[in-house]
Amino acid sequence: MPTIRVDMFEGRTPEQKREFVKALTEATVKALGTSPEAVDVILTDIKKSDWATGGVLWSEQKK
């Protein structure tokens, strides 16, 4: 059973998440030849203040 874990910044709507997990599931079924029921997708919403790149918090990144 494939399990896909996705970490992303918070703020997506339930509709966006629904569309995203559907697309991930369909791509996994096509690529691996598994059934949709065998695919798990775990979404983790992360605050920008809890994620850093290059030693700088995303909440403090210059735009």
ABEGO torsion letter per residue (X at the ends): XBBBBBBBBBGBBAAAAAAAAAAAAAAAAAAAGBBAAABBBBBBBBBAAABBBGGBBAAABBX
